[in-house]
Amino acid sequence: MRDLLEVEYNQKSLLYILKRLEASYGNEQEEKWIANSAGYYLEALQKELRGVISRLDAYVAEKAENPASSG
């Protein structure tokens, strides 16, 4: 669950970055920097989300194999 909260936090951070990009429209240097940051955040979010989904899949598969151990 903590992993999903971290992904949510990073999504909010990305939203902040995109709002900064919108506010800096016309300042080409800052636009490039913010766009680069947004790209980095998207890659990091994808990696985190893949990891969370993988761990969740493994947990569900384990519980499906051993339903008695779900105590």
N, C-alpha and C positions, 0 to 999 in steps of 0.2 A: 504494500500500500504506500509505503514511504517513497518508493520509486515513482509511482504514479503522481504523487504530490510534487516531486521534483520536476517531472515533465511538465506539470501544470505551471509551476513557478517559471520554468524556462520559456514556456509559451507566453506568459505575461511579460517576461523580459523582451522577447522578440517583438511583441506588440508595441512596447515602449520604443524600441529601436525603429520600428516602422513609422511611428508617430513623429519621431525626431527627423526621419528622412522626409516626411511630408512637410514638416516645419522648415526644413533647410532648403527647400526647393529653390533653385537658382544659384546656390553655392556649390559649384561642381566638385570642389575638393572634398567638402564635407559629405556631399551626396555619395561619392565613391567610397569614402571611409565607412559610412553607415551601411551602404549596400554590401560591402565586404563583411561587416560585422553580422548583418542579417544572414548572409550565406553561411557563415561559420555557425551561427546559432541553429539554423535549419539542419545542418549536417549533424550537429551534436544532438539535437532533438530526435532525429531519425535513429541515431545510434542508441540513445537511451531507450526509446520506445521499442526498438527491436529487442533489446535486452530484457525489458520488462515483459514483453509478450512471450519471449522464449522461456523465461522463468515461470510465468503463469501457465504456459502450455505444459511444461514439465511437471508442475504441481498438480494440474488437473489430470494428467496421464498417470501420475503416481497414485492419486486418490481413486482413479478408475480401476487400477490394478489391485489395490488393497483397500476396498471400501470399509473393511472392519477396523482399520487403523485410523479412521478419521475422528477418533475420540477426542 
